[in-house]
């Protein structure tokens, strides 16, 4: 490099950022075919509320049956397990309510 700086004489000037000036610049840009490219929403995939992960070890035939049933229903294996848990939980809650109405306490 030669030591001379051709850009040294340039001075920074602040841009006019009044609301009226920004509106005018936007109108001119749109008239010439420039479109607003600011993202309308956050790009990418929405995060899933399902954040807990299970890694069960099951017999191959059980895993294949779960995968096939989830595929047949058009849902994920995790959604199928959620449905199975819902049925199990509902059955046990009704069973627990029956236990509360019985006169004998459960054995310890």
Buried (B, 14 or more C-beta within 10 A) or exposed (E): EEEEEEEEEEEEEEEEEEEEEEEEBEEEEEEEEEEEEEEEEEEEEEEEEEEEEEEEEEEEEEEEEBEEBBEEEEEEBBEBBEBEEEEEEEEEEEEEEEEEEEEEEEEE
